Structure formats: structure tokens, C-alpha cells
Amino acid sequence: MEVTIEKFNPWKDSLISGIFLVVLGIIMIVLQSESLDIILIIAGILCLIMGIFTLYGGMKSKFTPTLVMGAILLVLGIALIVLTELLEDFLMAILALGLIIVGVVTLLGLGGGFAVAKGSKAVSVIVGALMIILGIYALFNLDSTADVVMIVIGAIVLVAGLLQLFEFYQLKKISS
């Protein structure tokens, strides 16, 4: 019996994930809110596939919780695909409400961890008020909010990808 041991190269993972993250970040920045639609549809397709496999496994084992989980995944997948626009607006509304809540907590100085500058009440009041205003604006302008959010997230993903590629470079240099 022959056993083969593949040499472990951690730099390959960094290269692949770095390229993937850079491409994803660029897509998110360029397509903005349309990229959120694409992400929701892909998530829906994955839920459908997982739901089918889970249902199949549940029917084979006759295990009711698995059947229920498969059905939930199927419904979620269909909802993500069919109701993409509604879900996009819902996610942006939750983000806007989150901004308002964090703004109120910061404004009132109740957050401890949310306090911008522990010694400066004025800075906390200004930042809290700005967050509330931004949250209210976002709540009434969900589409433009989605664009801005996807640009910011895309930039973060792009930077993460570039850091992965830098890690690839460092690991490749060490292993050579």
C-alpha cells in the first residue's frame, strides 16, 4: 500500500483567498447595491442546495428535525431569490435603526464602550447626534444607503484581500 503525503504550502491558501477577496471587494465597490442583490441570490441558491440535501438526508434517516431544517432552508432559499429587493431594503432599514440606537446610546452616554472620548461630553453629543441624523437619513433613503454600505464593505473586503496577498508574498518568500 502506497501512501502519498502532499507537501503543505500555506501560501496557496493566502493566494487563493487574497485573489477572491480582492475580486469580491472590487465587484462590491463597482456594482454597489446590485452586488447585494447578487450576494442575496447566491445565498438563496446555496440555501436551496443545502435544503435539498438536508431534506434528502432527513428522508433517508426519517429524522423529523432534519426534515424541518431542510424545509426551512428551502423556504429561506426561495425567499432570498424571489424577494431580493424586499430583503435588501429590510437589511438597510435594520442598519439605519442600528445607527439610530447607537447614536442615542452615545448621545446619552449610556454605552460605556460607545463613548467616543471618555473625557469629552461634547464629542459624544456631536457624534451621537450625527449618528442619529445619519440613521434617519438612511431610513428614508434605503437605496442610496445600500450603495454607500456596499462601497464601505467592498473597500474593507478589498483591503483584507490585499493583506492576504501580502501574507502570501511573505509566506512564499519564507518557503522558497
OpenMM code with the backbone's topology and positions (N, CA, C; nanometers):
from openmm import Vec3, app, unit

residues = "MET GLU VAL THR ILE GLU LYS PHE ASN PRO TRP LYS ASP SER LEU ILE SER GLY ILE PHE LEU VAL VAL LEU GLY ILE ILE MET ILE VAL LEU GLN SER GLU SER LEU ASP ILE ILE LEU ILE ILE ALA GLY ILE LEU CYS LEU ILE MET GLY ILE PHE THR LEU TYR GLY GLY MET LYS SER LYS PHE THR PRO THR LEU VAL MET GLY ALA ILE LEU LEU VAL LEU GLY ILE ALA LEU ILE VAL LEU THR GLU LEU LEU GLU ASP PHE LEU MET ALA ILE LEU ALA LEU GLY LEU ILE ILE VAL GLY VAL VAL THR LEU LEU GLY LEU GLY GLY GLY PHE ALA VAL ALA LYS GLY SER LYS ALA VAL SER VAL ILE VAL GLY ALA LEU MET ILE ILE LEU GLY ILE TYR ALA LEU PHE ASN LEU ASP SER THR ALA ASP VAL VAL MET ILE VAL ILE GLY ALA ILE VAL LEU VAL ALA GLY LEU LEU GLN LEU PHE GLU PHE TYR GLN LEU LYS LYS ILE SER SER".split()
positions = [
    Vec3(0.0846, -0.1179, 0.0000),
    Vec3(0.0000, 0.0000, 0.0000),
    Vec3(0.0890, 0.1240, 0.0000),
    Vec3(0.0614, 0.2119, -0.0951),
    Vec3(0.1425, 0.3322, -0.1098),
    Vec3(0.0724, 0.4514, -0.0473),
    Vec3(0.1462, 0.5256, 0.0310),
    Vec3(0.0932, 0.6440, 0.0957),
    Vec3(0.1650, 0.7655, 0.0386),
    Vec3(0.0873, 0.8620, -0.0091),
    Vec3(0.1483, 0.9853, -0.0583),
    Vec3(0.1156, 1.0986, 0.0389),
    Vec3(0.2149, 1.1747, 0.0657),
    Vec3(0.1988, 1.2895, 0.1544),
    Vec3(0.2232, 1.4137, 0.0712),
    Vec3(0.1217, 1.4948, 0.0655),
    Vec3(0.1331, 1.6190, -0.0099),
    Vec3(0.2003, 1.7235, 0.0780),
    Vec3(0.2973, 1.7913, 0.0198),
    Vec3(0.3660, 1.8969, 0.0929),
    Vec3(0.2682, 2.0108, 0.1218),
    Vec3(0.2632, 2.0549, 0.2462),
    Vec3(0.1721, 2.1608, 0.2891),
    Vec3(0.2314, 2.2959, 0.2528),
    Vec3(0.1580, 2.3731, 0.1758),
    Vec3(0.2012, 2.5069, 0.1374),
    Vec3(0.0958, 2.6078, 0.1819),
    Vec3(0.1141, 2.6678, 0.2999),
    Vec3(0.0118, 2.7618, 0.3483),
    Vec3(-0.0028, 2.8841, 0.2590),
    Vec3(0.0966, 2.9143, 0.1790),
    Vec3(0.0882, 3.0323, 0.0945),
    Vec3(-0.0167, 3.0179, -0.0147),
    Vec3(-0.0496, 2.8930, -0.0541),
    Vec3(-0.1521, 2.8734, -0.1576),
    Vec3(-0.2880, 2.9227, -0.1086),
    Vec3(-0.3212, 2.8936, 0.0168),
    Vec3(-0.4478, 2.9408, 0.0731),
    Vec3(-0.4530, 3.0929, 0.0755),
    Vec3(-0.3425, 3.1564, 0.1143),
    Vec3(-0.3378, 3.3023, 0.1178),
    Vec3(-0.3527, 3.3615, -0.0220),
    Vec3(-0.2926, 3.2972, -0.1199),
    Vec3(-0.3019, 3.3464, -0.2574),
    Vec3(-0.4456, 3.3362, -0.3085),
    Vec3(-0.5067, 3.2195, -0.2915),
    Vec3(-0.6422, 3.1978, -0.3418),
    Vec3(-0.7419, 3.2892, -0.2704),
    Vec3(-0.7370, 3.2927, -0.1370),
    Vec3(-0.8320, 3.3769, -0.0641),
    Vec3(-0.8048, 3.5246, -0.0899),
    Vec3(-0.6797, 3.5631, -0.1057),
    Vec3(-0.6464, 3.7028, -0.1360),
    Vec3(-0.7034, 3.7468, -0.2687),
    Vec3(-0.6862, 3.6644, -0.3723),
    Vec3(-0.7414, 3.6968, -0.5038),
    Vec3(-0.8936, 3.7035, -0.4973),
    Vec3(-0.9557, 3.6050, -0.4313),
    Vec3(-1.1011, 3.6028, -0.4186),
    Vec3(-1.1514, 3.7290, -0.3493),
    Vec3(-1.0889, 3.7683, -0.2378),
    Vec3(-1.1333, 3.8861, -0.1637),
    Vec3(-1.1126, 4.0149, -0.2428),
    Vec3(-1.0028, 4.0253, -0.3147),
    Vec3(-0.9779, 4.1448, -0.3961),
    Vec3(-1.0846, 4.1566, -0.5047),
    Vec3(-1.1130, 4.0459, -0.5743),
    Vec3(-1.2146, 4.0485, -0.6795),
    Vec3(-1.3518, 4.0819, -0.6203),
    Vec3(-1.3866, 4.0182, -0.5093),
    Vec3(-1.5146, 4.0444, -0.4436),
    Vec3(-1.5248, 4.1904, -0.3995),
    Vec3(-1.4190, 4.2444, -0.3413),
    Vec3(-1.4178, 4.3845, -0.2980),
    Vec3(-1.4379, 4.4794, -0.4143),
    Vec3(-1.3706, 4.4519, -0.5265),
    Vec3(-1.3849, 4.5375, -0.6450),
    Vec3(-1.5276, 4.5298, -0.6983),
    Vec3(-1.5830, 4.4081, -0.7036),
    Vec3(-1.7217, 4.3920, -0.7506),
    Vec3(-1.8173, 4.4706, -0.6617),
    Vec3(-1.7979, 4.4627, -0.5291),
    Vec3(-1.8861, 4.5337, -0.4364),
    Vec3(-1.8743, 4.6849, -0.4541),
    Vec3(-1.7544, 4.7342, -0.4765),
    Vec3(-1.7342, 4.8784, -0.4933),
    Vec3(-1.7949, 4.9256, -0.6255),
    Vec3(-1.7742, 4.8489, -0.7322),
    Vec3(-1.8217, 4.8896, -0.8640),
    Vec3(-1.9732, 4.8744, -0.8772),
    Vec3(-2.0263, 4.7596, -0.8350),
    Vec3(-2.1693, 4.7335, -0.8537),
    Vec3(-2.2567, 4.7882, -0.7421),
    Vec3(-2.1993, 4.8202, -0.6300),
    Vec3(-2.2680, 4.8778, -0.5148),
    Vec3(-2.3900, 4.7963, -0.4740),
    Vec3(-2.5084, 4.8541, -0.4718),
    Vec3(-2.6250, 4.7821, -0.4204),
    Vec3(-2.6616, 4.6624, -0.5074),
    Vec3(-2.6248, 4.6641, -0.6362),
    Vec3(-2.6503, 4.5471, -0.7212),
    Vec3(-2.5715, 4.4264, -0.6714),
    Vec3(-2.4537, 4.4511, -0.6121),
    Vec3(-2.3752, 4.3391, -0.5593),
    Vec3(-2.4463, 4.2756, -0.4400),
    Vec3(-2.5219, 4.3548, -0.3641),
    Vec3(-2.6002, 4.2982, -0.2540),
    Vec3(-2.7073, 4.2051, -0.3090),
    Vec3(-2.7699, 4.2443, -0.4207),
    Vec3(-2.8676, 4.1568, -0.4867),
    Vec3(-2.8015, 4.0247, -0.5261),
    Vec3(-2.6845, 4.0340, -0.5864),
    Vec3(-2.6124, 3.9144, -0.6308),
    Vec3(-2.5785, 3.8257, -0.5116),
    Vec3(-2.5305, 3.8862, -0.4037),
    Vec3(-2.4951, 3.8101, -0.2842),
    Vec3(-2.6180, 3.7402, -0.2266),
    Vec3(-2.7308, 3.8108, -0.2214),
    Vec3(-2.8537, 3.7504, -0.1690),
    Vec3(-2.9005, 3.6351, -0.2578),
    Vec3(-2.8899, 3.6502, -0.3880),
    Vec3(-2.9307, 3.5432, -0.4799),
    Vec3(-2.8388, 3.4220, -0.4658),
    Vec3(-2.7087, 3.4456, -0.4572),
    Vec3(-2.6148, 3.3343, -0.4380),
    Vec3(-2.6428, 3.2640, -0.3051),
    Vec3(-2.6694, 3.3420, -0.1995),
    Vec3(-2.7044, 3.2823, -0.0705),
    Vec3(-2.8323, 3.2005, -0.0831),
    Vec3(-2.9293, 3.2496, -0.1607),
    Vec3(-3.0533, 3.1759, -0.1831),
    Vec3(-3.0293, 3.0440, -0.2548),
    Vec3(-2.9449, 3.0466, -0.3566),
    Vec3(-2.9132, 2.9238, -0.4301),
    Vec3(-2.8440, 2.8231, -0.3372),
    Vec3(-2.7502, 2.8725, -0.2558),
    Vec3(-2.6820, 2.7827, -0.1613),
    Vec3(-2.7798, 2.7243, -0.0592),
    Vec3(-2.8740, 2.8064, -0.0115),
    Vec3(-2.9759, 2.7561, 0.0822),
    Vec3(-3.0631, 2.6496, 0.0154),
    Vec3(-3.0994, 2.6725, -0.1108),
    Vec3(-3.1782, 2.5724, -0.1834),
    Vec3(-3.1034, 2.4398, -0.1943),
    Vec3(-2.9776, 2.4473, -0.2321),
    Vec3(-2.8965, 2.3256, -0.2458),
    Vec3(-2.8834, 2.2550, -0.1114),
    Vec3(-2.8504, 2.3307, -0.0065),
    Vec3(-2.8383, 2.2703, 0.1272),
    Vec3(-2.9720, 2.2141, 0.1734),
    Vec3(-3.0805, 2.2840, 0.1434),
    Vec3(-3.2134, 2.2377, 0.1812),
    Vec3(-3.2481, 2.1059, 0.1155),
    Vec3(-3.2159, 2.0926, -0.0132),
    Vec3(-3.2430, 1.9678, -0.0852),
    Vec3(-3.1637, 1.8529, -0.0235),
    Vec3(-3.0347, 1.8755, 0.0003),
    Vec3(-2.9526, 1.7699, 0.0599),
    Vec3(-2.9986, 1.7356, 0.2015),
    Vec3(-3.0370, 1.8375, 0.2776),
    Vec3(-3.0839, 1.8141, 0.4143),
    Vec3(-3.2162, 1.7372, 0.4135),
    Vec3(-3.3060, 1.7747, 0.3249),
    Vec3(-3.4317, 1.7007, 0.3123),
    Vec3(-3.4074, 1.5558, 0.2712),
    Vec3(-3.3178, 1.5358, 0.1776),
    Vec3(-3.2849, 1.4008, 0.1324),
    Vec3(-3.2284, 1.3177, 0.2484),
    Vec3(-3.1374, 1.3771, 0.3237),
    Vec3(-3.0807, 1.3072, 0.4400),
    Vec3(-3.1859, 1.2795, 0.5458),
    Vec3(-3.2765, 1.3730, 0.5658),
    Vec3(-3.3835, 1.3548, 0.6629),
    Vec3(-3.4807, 1.2457, 0.6229),
    Vec3(-3.5085, 1.2360, 0.4919),
    Vec3(-3.5994, 1.1306, 0.4447),
    Vec3(-3.5339, 0.9929, 0.4562),
    Vec3(-3.4028, 0.9886, 0.4321),
    Vec3(-3.3325, 0.8602, 0.4438),
    Vec3(-3.3294, 0.8130, 0.5885),
    Vec3(-3.3064, 0.9054, 0.6805),
    Vec3(-3.2939, 0.8679, 0.8215),
    Vec3(-3.4273, 0.8771, 0.8959),
    Vec3(-3.5278, 0.9350, 0.8308),
    Vec3(-3.6596, 0.9558, 0.8918),
    Vec3(-3.6478, 1.0333, 1.0237),
    Vec3(-3.5591, 1.1328, 1.0251),
    Vec3(-3.5351, 1.2145, 1.1433),
    Vec3(-3.6067, 1.3481, 1.1239),
    Vec3(-3.7124, 1.3701, 1.1979),
    Vec3(-3.8009, 1.4850, 1.1786),
    Vec3(-3.7299, 1.6203, 1.1876),
    Vec3(-3.6435, 1.6446, 1.2874),
    Vec3(-3.5761, 1.7762, 1.2912),
    Vec3(-3.4952, 1.8056, 1.1645),
    Vec3(-3.4365, 1.7028, 1.1070),
    Vec3(-3.3611, 1.7231, 0.9836),
    Vec3(-3.4549, 1.7594, 0.8694),
    Vec3(-3.5713, 1.6969, 0.8642),
    Vec3(-3.6706, 1.7310, 0.7627),
    Vec3(-3.7175, 1.8753, 0.7776),
    Vec3(-3.7407, 1.9168, 0.9015),
    Vec3(-3.7846, 2.0541, 0.9286),
    Vec3(-3.6762, 2.1531, 0.8870),
    Vec3(-3.5517, 2.1216, 0.9205),
    Vec3(-3.4409, 2.2098, 0.8842),
    Vec3(-3.4275, 2.2194, 0.7323),
    Vec3(-3.4428, 2.1080, 0.6629),
    Vec3(-3.4380, 2.1094, 0.5164),
    Vec3(-3.5475, 2.1962, 0.4578),
    Vec3(-3.6686, 2.1854, 0.5125),
    Vec3(-3.7807, 2.2670, 0.4642),
    Vec3(-3.7551, 2.4151, 0.4902),
    Vec3(-3.7017, 2.4474, 0.6071),
    Vec3(-3.6702, 2.5874, 0.6389),
    Vec3(-3.5658, 2.6417, 0.5417),
    Vec3(-3.4626, 2.5635, 0.5136),
    Vec3(-3.3595, 2.6073, 0.4197),
    Vec3(-3.4168, 2.6280, 0.2794),
    Vec3(-3.5069, 2.5402, 0.2380),
    Vec3(-3.5700, 2.5572, 0.1074),
    Vec3(-3.6519, 2.6862, 0.1009),
    Vec3(-3.7320, 2.7111, 0.2015),
    Vec3(-3.8144, 2.8327, 0.2057),
    Vec3(-3.7245, 2.9565, 0.2099),
    Vec3(-3.6207, 2.9518, 0.2923),
    Vec3(-3.5276, 3.0643, 0.3005),
    Vec3(-3.4599, 3.0883, 0.1663),
    Vec3(-3.4187, 2.9826, 0.0986),
    Vec3(-3.3554, 2.9954, -0.0324),
    Vec3(-3.4479, 3.0591, -0.1340),
    Vec3(-3.5718, 3.0141, -0.1363),
    Vec3(-3.6695, 3.0707, -0.2296),
    Vec3(-3.6942, 3.2185, -0.1962),
    Vec3(-3.7064, 3.2496, -0.0678),
    Vec3(-3.7292, 3.3883, -0.0267),
    Vec3(-3.6112, 3.4772, -0.0670),
    Vec3(-3.4896, 3.4283, -0.0480),
    Vec3(-3.3724, 3.5078, -0.0841),
    Vec3(-3.3662, 3.5354, -0.2341),
    Vec3(-3.4127, 3.4398, -0.3136),
    Vec3(-3.4087, 3.4567, -0.4586),
    Vec3(-3.5251, 3.5435, -0.5077),
    Vec3(-3.6446, 3.5160, -0.4588),
    Vec3(-3.7645, 3.5832, -0.5086),
    Vec3(-3.7823, 3.7226, -0.4484),
    Vec3(-3.7508, 3.7381, -0.3214),
    Vec3(-3.7765, 3.8647, -0.2514),
    Vec3(-3.6488, 3.9452, -0.2278),
    Vec3(-3.5565, 3.9384, -0.3219),
    Vec3(-3.4253, 4.0025, -0.3057),
    Vec3(-3.4375, 4.1515, -0.2742),
    Vec3(-3.5165, 4.2242, -0.3495),
    Vec3(-3.5299, 4.3691, -0.3290),
    Vec3(-3.5882, 4.4010, -0.1918),
    Vec3(-3.6896, 4.3273, -0.1518),
    Vec3(-3.7523, 4.3491, -0.0212),
    Vec3(-3.6528, 4.3218, 0.0914),
    Vec3(-3.5777, 4.2125, 0.0791),
    Vec3(-3.4791, 4.1785, 0.1823),
    Vec3(-3.3663, 4.2813, 0.1868),
    Vec3(-3.3283, 4.3319, 0.0707),
    Vec3(-3.2243, 4.4351, 0.0664),
    Vec3(-3.2704, 4.5580, 0.1443),
    Vec3(-3.3937, 4.6015, 0.1193),
    Vec3(-3.4477, 4.7168, 0.1906),
    Vec3(-3.4604, 4.6876, 0.3403),
    Vec3(-3.5008, 4.5661, 0.3743),
    Vec3(-3.5132, 4.5269, 0.5150),
    Vec3(-3.3776, 4.5327, 0.5853),
    Vec3(-3.2733, 4.4807, 0.5213),
    Vec3(-3.1391, 4.4845, 0.5805),
    Vec3(-3.0901, 4.6278, 0.5986),
    Vec3(-3.1185, 4.7130, 0.5001),
    Vec3(-3.0763, 4.8527, 0.5104),
    Vec3(-3.1555, 4.9252, 0.6193),
    Vec3(-3.2838, 4.8916, 0.6365),
    Vec3(-3.3651, 4.9521, 0.7433),
    Vec3(-3.3114, 4.9100, 0.8802),
    Vec3(-3.2713, 4.7834, 0.8939),
    Vec3(-3.2129, 4.7376, 1.0205),
    Vec3(-3.0829, 4.8123, 1.0492),
    Vec3(-3.0010, 4.8316, 0.9457),
    Vec3(-2.8769, 4.9079, 0.9620),
    Vec3(-2.9076, 5.0505, 1.0068),
    Vec3(-3.0065, 5.1130, 0.9445),
    Vec3(-3.0436, 5.2508, 0.9801),
    Vec3(-3.0927, 5.2580, 1.1245),
    Vec3(-3.1767, 5.1642, 1.1639),
    Vec3(-3.2247, 5.1615, 1.3024),
    Vec3(-3.1098, 5.1383, 1.3999),
    Vec3(-3.0147, 5.0540, 1.3599),
    Vec3(-2.8962, 5.0317, 1.4434),
    Vec3(-2.8163, 5.1587, 1.4628),
    Vec3(-2.8011, 5.2360, 1.3565),
    Vec3(-2.7310, 5.3646, 1.3678),
    Vec3(-2.8029, 5.4582, 1.4644),
    Vec3(-2.9347, 5.4624, 1.4551),
    Vec3(-3.0125, 5.5493, 1.5441),
    Vec3(-2.9960, 5.5044, 1.6889),
    Vec3(-3.0045, 5.3759, 1.7141),
    Vec3(-2.9914, 5.3239, 1.8514),
    Vec3(-2.8532, 5.3527, 1.9067),
    Vec3(-2.7486, 5.3251, 1.8274),
    Vec3(-2.6115, 5.3522, 1.8736),
    Vec3(-2.5931, 5.5026, 1.8955),
    Vec3(-2.6538, 5.5846, 1.8099),
    Vec3(-2.6460, 5.7300, 1.8269),
    Vec3(-2.7109, 5.7756, 1.9556),
    Vec3(-2.8288, 5.7207, 1.9882),
    Vec3(-2.8981, 5.7569, 2.1126),
    Vec3(-2.8157, 5.7129, 2.2332),
    Vec3(-2.7625, 5.5909, 2.2271),
    Vec3(-2.6809, 5.5403, 2.3386),
    Vec3(-2.5570, 5.6280, 2.3574),
    Vec3(-2.4930, 5.6658, 2.2455),
    Vec3(-2.3752, 5.7524, 2.2542),
    Vec3(-2.4128, 5.8911, 2.3055),
    Vec3(-2.5226, 5.9454, 2.2549),
    Vec3(-2.5683, 6.0781, 2.2956),
    Vec3(-2.5962, 6.0836, 2.4451),
    Vec3(-2.6589, 5.9794, 2.4953),
    Vec3(-2.6933, 5.9766, 2.6379),
    Vec3(-2.5780, 5.9306, 2.7259),
    Vec3(-2.4698, 5.8856, 2.6616),
    Vec3(-2.3538, 5.8410, 2.7394),
    Vec3(-2.3783, 5.7122, 2.8149),
    Vec3(-2.4709, 5.6306, 2.7660),
    Vec3(-2.5048, 5.5070, 2.8354),
    Vec3(-2.4194, 5.3895, 2.7922),
    Vec3(-2.3478, 5.4045, 2.6821),
    Vec3(-2.2828, 5.2895, 2.6218),
    Vec3(-2.1514, 5.2486, 2.6807),
    Vec3(-2.0846, 5.3325, 2.7521),
    Vec3(-1.9530, 5.2957, 2.8030),
    Vec3(-1.8568, 5.2723, 2.6874),
    Vec3(-1.8722, 5.1582, 2.6204),
    Vec3(-1.7873, 5.1226, 2.5080),
    Vec3(-1.8125, 5.2079, 2.3856),
    Vec3(-1.9323, 5.2675, 2.3741),
    Vec3(-1.9634, 5.3510, 2.2596),
    Vec3(-1.9153, 5.4941, 2.2784),
    Vec3(-1.8773, 5.5281, 2.3993),
    Vec3(-1.8348, 5.6657, 2.4243),
    Vec3(-1.7137, 5.6965, 2.3380),
    Vec3(-1.7202, 5.8053, 2.2644),
    Vec3(-1.6131, 5.8400, 2.1722),
    Vec3(-1.4902, 5.8861, 2.2486),
    Vec3(-1.5075, 5.9784, 2.3336),
    Vec3(-1.3966, 6.0277, 2.4148),
    Vec3(-1.4470, 6.0360, 2.5580),
    Vec3(-1.3889, 5.9583, 2.6434),
    Vec3(-1.4399, 5.9481, 2.7801),
    Vec3(-1.4425, 6.0829, 2.8512),
    Vec3(-1.3454, 6.1683, 2.8233),
    Vec3(-1.3394, 6.2958, 2.8925),
    Vec3(-1.4165, 6.4064, 2.8237),
    Vec3(-1.4655, 6.3815, 2.7026),
    Vec3(-1.5292, 6.4877, 2.6275),
    Vec3(-1.6760, 6.4565, 2.6028),
    Vec3(-1.7605, 6.5183, 2.6814),
    Vec3(-1.9057, 6.5026, 2.6657),
    Vec3(-1.9505, 6.5667, 2.5350),
    Vec3(-1.8878, 6.6759, 2.4962),
    Vec3(-1.9256, 6.7462, 2.3730),
    Vec3(-1.9038, 6.6584, 2.2506),
    Vec3(-1.7926, 6.5871, 2.2459),
    Vec3(-1.7643, 6.4993, 2.1318),
    Vec3(-1.8674, 6.3874, 2.1264),
    Vec3(-1.9008, 6.3284, 2.2397),
    Vec3(-2.0019, 6.2224, 2.2441),
    Vec3(-2.1379, 6.2739, 2.1975),
    Vec3(-2.1728, 6.3963, 2.2370),
    Vec3(-2.3007, 6.4544, 2.1954),
    Vec3(-2.3013, 6.4769, 2.0444),
    Vec3(-2.1932, 6.5303, 1.9910),
    Vec3(-2.1850, 6.5574, 1.8468),
    Vec3(-2.1903, 6.4266, 1.7673),
    Vec3(-2.1095, 6.3282, 1.8074),
    Vec3(-2.1072, 6.2003, 1.7360),
    Vec3(-2.2421, 6.1300, 1.7481),
    Vec3(-2.3011, 6.1315, 1.8655),
    Vec3(-2.4328, 6.0705, 1.8843),
    Vec3(-2.5385, 6.1351, 1.7966),
    Vec3(-2.5381, 6.2672, 1.7922),
    Vec3(-2.6353, 6.3390, 1.7093),
    Vec3(-2.6134, 6.3093, 1.5612),
    Vec3(-2.4882, 6.3058, 1.5179),
    Vec3(-2.4585, 6.2737, 1.3782),
    Vec3(-2.5050, 6.1327, 1.3417),
    Vec3(-2.4852, 6.0374, 1.4329),
    Vec3(-2.5296, 5.9004, 1.4066),
    Vec3(-2.6820, 5.8930, 1.3959),
    Vec3(-2.7508, 5.9664, 1.4795),
    Vec3(-2.8973, 5.9686, 1.4730),
    Vec3(-2.9430, 6.0299, 1.3418),
    Vec3(-2.8834, 6.1420, 1.3029),
    Vec3(-2.9185, 6.2076, 1.1767),
    Vec3(-2.8886, 6.1149, 1.0590),
    Vec3(-2.7721, 6.0519, 1.0609),
    Vec3(-2.7359, 5.9585, 0.9555),
    Vec3(-2.8327, 5.8411, 0.9497),
    Vec3(-2.8714, 5.7889, 1.0653),
    Vec3(-2.9666, 5.6782, 1.0720),
    Vec3(-3.1028, 5.7159, 1.0161),
    Vec3(-3.1493, 5.8356, 1.0510),
    Vec3(-3.2783, 5.8832, 0.9991),
    Vec3(-3.2692, 5.9038, 0.8479),
    Vec3(-3.1604, 5.9635, 0.8025),
    Vec3(-3.1405, 5.9815, 0.6584),
    Vec3(-3.1402, 5.8460, 0.5878),
    Vec3(-3.0671, 5.7505, 0.6447),
    Vec3(-3.0587, 5.6168, 0.5850),
    Vec3(-3.1951, 5.5490, 0.5806),
    Vec3(-3.2739, 5.5695, 0.6829),
    Vec3(-3.4064, 5.5080, 0.6905),
    Vec3(-3.4976, 5.5575, 0.5778),
    Vec3(-3.4815, 5.6836, 0.5401),
    Vec3(-3.5659, 5.7403, 0.4346),
    Vec3(-3.5019, 5.7336, 0.2960),
    Vec3(-3.3786, 5.6852, 0.2883),
    Vec3(-3.3075, 5.6722, 0.1600),
    Vec3(-3.2377, 5.5366, 0.1543),
    Vec3(-3.3159, 5.4303, 0.1567),
    Vec3(-3.2598, 5.2950, 0.1662),
    Vec3(-3.1707, 5.2596, 0.0478),
    Vec3(-3.2072, 5.3021, -0.0727),
    Vec3(-3.1274, 5.2660, -0.1898),
    Vec3(-2.9898, 5.3304, -0.1885),
    Vec3(-2.9835, 5.4597, -0.1582),
    Vec3(-2.8530, 5.5253, -0.1529),
    Vec3(-2.7710, 5.4731, -0.0357),
    Vec3(-2.8391, 5.4339, 0.0713),
    Vec3(-2.7688, 5.3747, 0.1858),
    Vec3(-2.7051, 5.2440, 0.1441),
    Vec3(-2.7758, 5.1634, 0.0681),
    Vec3(-2.7210, 5.0357, 0.0226),
    Vec3(-2.5952, 5.0577, -0.0605),
    Vec3(-2.5971, 5.1605, -0.1464),
    Vec3(-2.4788, 5.1904, -0.2273),
    Vec3(-2.3593, 5.2232, -0.1386),
    Vec3(-2.3786, 5.3128, -0.0428),
    Vec3(-2.2694, 5.3546, 0.0452),
    Vec3(-2.2193, 5.2374, 0.1285),
    Vec3(-2.3123, 5.1586, 0.1836),
    Vec3(-2.2731, 5.0441, 0.2666),
    Vec3(-2.1909, 4.9448, 0.1851),
    Vec3(-2.2342, 4.9154, 0.0635),
    Vec3(-2.1609, 4.8192, -0.0182),
    Vec3(-2.0241, 4.8735, -0.0595),
    Vec3(-2.0130, 5.0041, -0.0801),
    Vec3(-1.8820, 5.0625, -0.1109),
    Vec3(-1.7891, 5.0474, 0.0096),
    Vec3(-1.8390, 5.0781, 0.1286),
    Vec3(-1.7567, 5.0671, 0.2501),
    Vec3(-1.7171, 4.9216, 0.2748),
    Vec3(-1.8145, 4.8303, 0.2678),
    Vec3(-1.7836, 4.6887, 0.2895),
    Vec3(-1.6898, 4.6385, 0.1807),
    Vec3(-1.7130, 4.6811, 0.0562),
    Vec3(-1.6246, 4.6421, -0.0532),
    Vec3(-1.4822, 4.6891, -0.0306),
    Vec3(-1.4663, 4.8106, 0.0196),
    Vec3(-1.3321, 4.8629, 0.0485),
    Vec3(-1.2654, 4.7807, 0.1588),
    Vec3(-1.3417, 4.7446, 0.2606),
    Vec3(-1.2872, 4.6624, 0.3697),
    Vec3(-1.2457, 4.5254, 0.3167),
    Vec3(-1.3309, 4.4647, 0.2339),
    Vec3(-1.3002, 4.3333, 0.1756),
    Vec3(-1.1778, 4.3438, 0.0845),
    Vec3(-1.1684, 4.4511, 0.0071),
    Vec3(-1.0536, 4.4723, -0.0806),
    Vec3(-0.9242, 4.4819, 0.0009),
    Vec3(-0.9265, 4.5592, 0.1088),
    Vec3(-0.8086, 4.5722, 0.1949),
    Vec3(-0.7732, 4.4365, 0.2567),
    Vec3(-0.8742, 4.3608, 0.3006),
    Vec3(-0.8489, 4.2273, 0.3564),
    Vec3(-0.7835, 4.1371, 0.2516),
    Vec3(-0.8288, 4.1476, 0.1270),
    Vec3(-0.7693, 4.0698, 0.0191),
    Vec3(-0.6251, 4.1090, -0.0069),
    Vec3(-0.5995, 4.2392, -0.0059),
    Vec3(-0.4615, 4.2862, -0.0257),
    Vec3(-0.3709, 4.2394, 0.0884),
    Vec3(-0.4241, 4.2389, 0.2102),
    Vec3(-0.3459, 4.1869, 0.3239),
    Vec3(-0.3186, 4.0381, 0.3082),
    Vec3(-0.4176, 3.9633, 0.2564),
    Vec3(-0.3965, 3.8204, 0.2302),
    Vec3(-0.2878, 3.8007, 0.1242),
    Vec3(-0.2900, 3.8831, 0.0215),
    Vec3(-0.1875, 3.8731, -0.0824),
    Vec3(-0.0493, 3.9097, -0.0281),
    Vec3(-0.0447, 4.0060, 0.0633),
    Vec3(0.0825, 4.0395, 0.1280),
    Vec3(0.1310, 3.9215, 0.2116),
    Vec3(0.0360, 3.8564, 0.2821),
    Vec3(0.0718, 3.7367, 0.3604),
    Vec3(0.1238, 3.6273, 0.2674),
    Vec3(0.0594, 3.6100, 0.1519),
    Vec3(0.1063, 3.5136, 0.0519),
    Vec3(0.2505, 3.5436, 0.0141),
    Vec3(0.2792, 3.6704, -0.0140),
    Vec3(0.4136, 3.7113, -0.0528),
    Vec3(0.5145, 3.6777, 0.0572),
    Vec3(0.4785, 3.7087, 0.1811),
    Vec3(0.5671, 3.6807, 0.2940),
    Vec3(0.5910, 3.5293, 0.3116),
    Vec3(0.4821, 3.4509, 0.3042),
    Vec3(0.4941, 3.3057, 0.3206),
    Vec3(0.5707, 3.2428, 0.2058),
    Vec3(0.5494, 3.2899, 0.0863),
    Vec3(0.6187, 3.2370, -0.0313),
    Vec3(0.7678, 3.2669, -0.0209),
    Vec3(0.8006, 3.3866, 0.0277),
    Vec3(0.9395, 3.4269, 0.0432),
    Vec3(1.0108, 3.3380, 0.1450),
    Vec3(0.9370, 3.3045, 0.2550),
    Vec3(0.9947, 3.2219, 0.3607),
    Vec3(1.0142, 3.0780, 0.3128),
    Vec3(0.9147, 3.0248, 0.2382),
    Vec3(0.9202, 2.8841, 0.1988),
    Vec3(1.0146, 2.8584, 0.0813),
    Vec3(1.0561, 2.9661, 0.0113),
    Vec3(1.1451, 2.9465, -0.1048),
    Vec3(1.2880, 2.9298, -0.0655),
] * unit.nanometer
topology = app.Topology()
chain = topology.addChain("A")
for resn in residues:
    res = topology.addResidue(resn, chain)
    for name in ("N", "CA", "C"):
        topology.addAtom(name, app.Element.getBySymbol(name[0]), res)
